[in-house]
Amino acid sequence: MSSNSAYLPEVRAQYEALPYPPCDPEDDRKRLARTWLDDLPMINHYCFAGRQSFGEGFRVLVAGGGTGDATIFLAEQLRSTDARIVHVDLSEASIAIGRRRAEIRGLDNIEWIHDSLLRLPELGLDAFDYINCSGVLHHLADPDAGLRALRSVLKPGGALGILVYGSYGRTGVYQMQSLMRLVNEGADDVQRKIDTARDMLAALPDGNWFKRGEDLYNDHEHGDAGIYDLLLHSQDRAYTVSELFAWFHDQHGMHLSFTDVQRGRAPYLPHLVLKPGQGGKLAERLRALPARRQYEIAELIGGSITRHCFYATSAATDVAPYGDADYVPFFFHDRLNGGMLADIFDAAKKGKPVILQHAPSGTVSQIDAGKFASRVLRQIDGKRSFGEIFEIVRRALPSYADRPDDATLFADFRDTFDALNAIDRLLLRHRTAASLAAPA
């Protein structure tokens, strides 16, 4: 493996000494670590217009895969297919942990490469359908060189799953990093730096910005590797929504679909970030703005986005479209079901908006349930297409009632779909694509 000046020697040394993310391979005997961006139904919805079945030689690259969370999760989901996963990382120690995890699980669909993602164009690899690059670009001296390297091995129509740090949510982190550089000035010993950081964390006053926002980050609670990666990293930068659009969209022409862990798009939508019931006309005015401006505004309102997770694809049409009767709606992530939601809708007073409080994502949505939302929800089973659901709804109406066409029912259900899709609990796949079961 050749060296590359875009990586600082300290970065390479850090991940050899402190493999990241820290994990015990033996834990894979008991649990599967899930990575939010890499659920295949999510990838299908946001990257392949809901039409991907992940067969026929589907190829995945995990670039800067560390100890293997994303690699193992993807490999488990693709175990029964002919798909192949390539794991590239600059740390031999991290790869060794990832290999052991794969051995424990009996996974043989992974290729391990010890190298820098910056050398991807030189490795002679076949192009990839999906590339995960989580928590890596922000540690490069030239992040755009990393993005160009990724795109050089991406198939036309392929997709990137990206995680980079968020500027506003990590305000306290960067103040702590500055503090630790001052306190550790002249210190070369890694363990001494970590011990000093532990002492500082224990002694922080309540008014410290890191202390005030400590509920936003927890890496420092996960051992030496977590402390070093969060507070002592030698090469670390963050981005605002504006900067990401300028980089990925304006410079590279890519479409962005944001999805925060557990919260989906909700932290990027002003009407879901403003205090429930207090936004009034302001919330409606902001909701009418273009999506890019909404995201920029919501990030500043909420202040809680510490990591930007998003898919980058060639066009907006790569996202599964709402309004096509051949698409199958299905619930995802939670134990939500149509009957449960329909009961909530039916319990609301007629003519009043439905208030949906979703604890896992922390969002409160006010939904215009229209005339037919509860009827539609009761028929969503992950198998029926919208066309089939709408036909059932029409047949169940009283004989004297008008029969709404598909366009009318799509319009009536729109606000309900938008609210559930915003938190990634209602997704779409084309009826010709396989239904994908979540791994145990």
N, C-alpha and C positions, 0 to 999 in steps of 0.2 A: 504494500500500500504506500503510495507516494504521499508526501505531505502537501498541504495547500495553505498558502499564506492567509486565506480568508478565514481560517480557523486559528485562533490564538493557541499557542502551545498549552497555556493554562487551562483552556477549555477541554482539550483532549486529555490532559493529565487529570482534571477533575473527574471526568466520567470513567477513567480507568480506576481511580482510587475509590470513587463513590458512585457505583453504577446507579442509573436512574431510569424510571422511578424505582425506589427501593422496594424489594419484595423477597419473599422466601419461596423458592420454587415448590417446596412441599405443600404450600397453600393450594396449589393447583389440584391436589388430590381432593380438596374439600369444596372449592368454589371456582367459578369462572369470573375473572375480572372483565367487566363490560366497558367498552369505550363508546361514548355517546355518538360520535360521528359515524361509527362503523357498523351500526345495525343495518343489515342489508335492506330491510323495508324502507328505512330512511334514505339510504343511498339510492334506492330505486325511485322513490318519490321525487327527490330533489335533483337527481343527476341524470336519470335515464327515462324521464317522462312516464314512469310507472310501467315501462315495457320490458324491463330486464329480468331474465330468469337465472342469470349467473351460471349458465352452462356454456358449452361450446368453447372451451379453452379460455374462460374469463381469467384475466391476469391482474394481479394486485401488487403494488409496490408499497412497502412501509419504509419511508425514507427517514433515517434518524430514529429507528424504532426502539432504541434503548433496550430495556430488559424484556420487552415483548408484549406489553398489554394489548395493543392494537393487533399485533401479528397473531397472537394466540386466539383472540376473539374472532378475528376474520377467518382464521384457519378452521376453527371449530364450526363456524356457520357454513363453511364451504367444504366440509369434510366429505360429504357424499357426492360431490361434483368432481369434474375434471379440472377445476380451477387451480391455479398455482399462485403462491404468495412468495414474494422476494423481500427479505428483510435486510436492509443496509444500515450499518452503524459504524462509527469511527472507534468505538470502544470494544476491545476484545472481552473485557470483563463483563460488560452488559450482554454481549452476544452469548457468552457462556451460560449466563442465567437463562436467557431466552431459549437456548437449545435444550437445557435441562427441563424447562417447563414443557416444551414440545414432546420430549421423550416420555415424561410422566403421563402425558395425555395420549400418547401413541399417535401423534400427528406426523404424517410424512409428506405433506403438501407444501412444505416451506423450504426455500433455499436461503442460506445464510451467507451474507457477503460483508467482510470486514473492510470497509472503505468509507470515504467521504461522499455524501450525496452530491457534492460539487463535481465529482468525477463521473457522474452518471453518463454523460455523453460519450465517455471514453471506454465504458465497460462492455460494450457490445451486447447489451440486453435487448430483447424484443420489447416492443412498446406495450404499455399498460392501459387497461381500461379504467382503473381507479388507483389513485395514489393518495395514501395517507401521509401527511407531514405535520405532525402534532408537536408543538413546542420546540421547533428547531430553527426556523428561519430567523427568529428574533435573537438567536445566539450567533449569527454569522456577522462577520465584519461587513459584508455586502449582501444583505438579504435578497436583493434582486438577482444577484448571480445564482443564488439558490433556487429562486423561482424559475429562472430561465433553464437551469439544469433539469428541474422537474418537468417543465413543459417539453423539453427536448425528447423525453421518453414517454410522453403521453399520447395515446392514440387520438386521432380526430374523433370528436364526440365523446372523449373520455372526460373524467372529472377528478378534481382535487378535493380532498378533505383537509382543511387547514386549521390549526390552532396557533394563534399568536397572542401575546400579552396585550391587555387593554390599559391605556394610559391613566384614565381617571380613576378606575377602581383600584389601581395599584399605587396611588399617590403615597400612601404611608410606607409601602415597600421601598420605593425609591429614596424616600427620606432615610429609612433605616440603612439602605445600602451605602448612602453617602456617609452616614454616621459611622458605620463599621469600617469604611475605608480610612476615616480619620483615626479611629481608635486603634486599628490594626496596622497603622503606618509603620513600615519597617519590619513587620512580622512575616516570615516566610513559611513557618510551620503550619500545615493545614489544620491539625488538631488544635493547636493553640488558638487559631482564628475561630474555630467552631466553639471552643470552650468560652472564649471571650463573648461570642454572640449569645451563648446561653446565659451567661452572667448578665449581659445587658438586657435581654428579654425579661429576666426575672426582676430587674430593677427599674423598668420603665414606669414613669408616672402615668396616671390616668389620662392626662392631657396630651400625651404623645400621639401623633397622627396614626402611627402603626397600631398602637394600643386601641385607639378609638375605632379603627376599622378591622379589628382582629377577627371579626366574624366573617370577613370576606376571603380570608386565606388561611390555610392550615398546613401548608407544606412543612413549616418549622416544627410541627408536632410529630413528624414522621422520621425522627432520627437524624443522624449527622448529614446524610445525603440531602434530606429535605431542607435543613437549615442552610447548608452551603448553597444549594440551588436557588433558594429564595433570597437570601440576604448577603451572600458573599460571592456571587457569580461575577466572573471577570468580564463577561460580554453579554449584555442584556439590554434590550430596548423594547419599547411598547408602542402601540398605535391607537389612534382614534378612528372612529368610523370614517371620518372625512379622509384620513390618510389611506385607509384601506381601499376606499372607492377610487381615490386618485391613483393608487398603485395598481390594483388588480383590474379595475374597470377602465379607467381613462388611459392608462399606459399599456395594458395588455388586452383590453377588449373582452374581459371575462365577466360573466354574470355571477353575482354573489347571492347566496341564500344563507342567512344567518340563523343559527340555532344554538342558543345557550344551553348548557347542561341542565336538564330537568325543566328548563323554562321556555325552550323554543325561541320563537321570535318575540315573545312578550316583552322582554327588557328593552327591545328596540322600537316599541310602539307606544307613543306618548299617552294614548287613551288608556293603556293598561299599566302605565307607570305612575301617572298622576294619582293622587290620593282618591280612593273610590268615593264616588258621589260628590266630589268637590270640583271636578274639572269643568262641568257645565259646557257652555258654549265654546270655551277655550279648547276643550278636548275634541269637540266636533270640528273646530277650525283646523286644529293640528292634524286630525285624522284625514282631512281632505288634501293634505300636502302630498307631493311625490314621496315614494317610499324612502328614497335616499335621504331626503331632508327630515322625514320623520325619525329615521334611525339616528341621525346626527343629534337631533333635539332630545330624543329619549335617553340617549347615553348620558347627556349632561344633566337631565332631570334626575335620573335614578342614581347615578354615581356608583353602581354596584357591579359593573361588568369588569371583572379582572382578567378575563380571557375572552378573546373573540374566536368563536368556533363557527366555521362557515364552509359551505361547498362553493367551489369556483368551477363554472362550466362555460361552454362556448356561447350559450344563448339562454334567454329566459324561457324558451320553449323546451328546455331540458327538464323543467319542473312539471310534474303531472298536472294537467289542466283541470280546473273545476268547470263544470258545465258540459261535460261530454258524457252521454248516457252509457257509453261502453266502459266506464271506469267503475271499479269496485271500491267503495269506502270501507275502511276498517279501523277499529280502535287499536291503539298501540301504547306501550309503556306501562300504563296503569291497568287495574282490573275494572276499567270502565266498560259498560255495556249499554246498548241502546235502551233497554227497558228501564235501567236505573235513571238515565238522563231524562227519558220521556216522563217518568213519574215526577221528577223535579219540575219539568216544564208544565205538566198538567196541574201540579199543585199551585202554581203561580196564578194570581188572579187574572181572569180573562181581560185582555186588552192592556195588561201591564207588562213591562219588560221583565225578563227572567234574569235574576242575579245568580250567577254561577261562581261559587267560591271553590277554587281548586288548590287544596293544601300542598300537594307535592311541588307545584310550580310557584306557589305563593301569589297567584293572580286572582283577581276578582273581575269578572266580565259582566257587563250588562248587555243582554242579548235580546234583540227583537226576534221573538220566536215565530212570528207570522201566524198563518192559519194551520200549517201542516207539519211543523217541525217535529212535534212529538210523534206523529204518525210515521214520519220518515225514520226517526231515530229507532223506533221499535223494530224496524225491518233490517237494520244494519247488522249483518252477521259475518262480515268478512268474505262472503261468498257471492251474494247478490250484487249485481251492478246497479247503478242508479236507475237505468232503464227498467230493470226488473222490480226494483223497490217502488218506483213511481207507479208502475202498473198495478201493484198490490194496493197502494194507497188509493188509486182511482177506483178500483173495484170495491173497496170497503166503504166508499162514500154512499150516503143515502141515494136512492134512485132519483130523487127530485133535485139533487145537487148538481151544479155544473161540474164537468170533468176537466180539471186544469191540465194543460199540456205540459210537456217536459220543461219548456222554457219558464213557464209560470212557477213550477215547483222548484226549479233551480234558483230562481230569484227569491222565492219565499224562504228557502233553506239557507240562503247565502250567509246571513249574519251568524247563524249557528255554526255552519262550517268554518267560517273565518275565525270564530272564537276558539273552537277546538283545534283547528289546524295551527293557530298561532302558538299554541303550547305543545304542538306535535303529538297530540293525542288522537287526532283523526287524520289519516293519510289515505292516499289513493294508489291503486295499481290498475293497469289495464286488465280487462277480463282474460286476455290471452297470456298474461304473465302468471307464473306459478305463485301460489300462496306460500310464504316462507314461515316456517315455524321457528320460534326462538329457541336457541340451544339451552340445554339444562344447566 
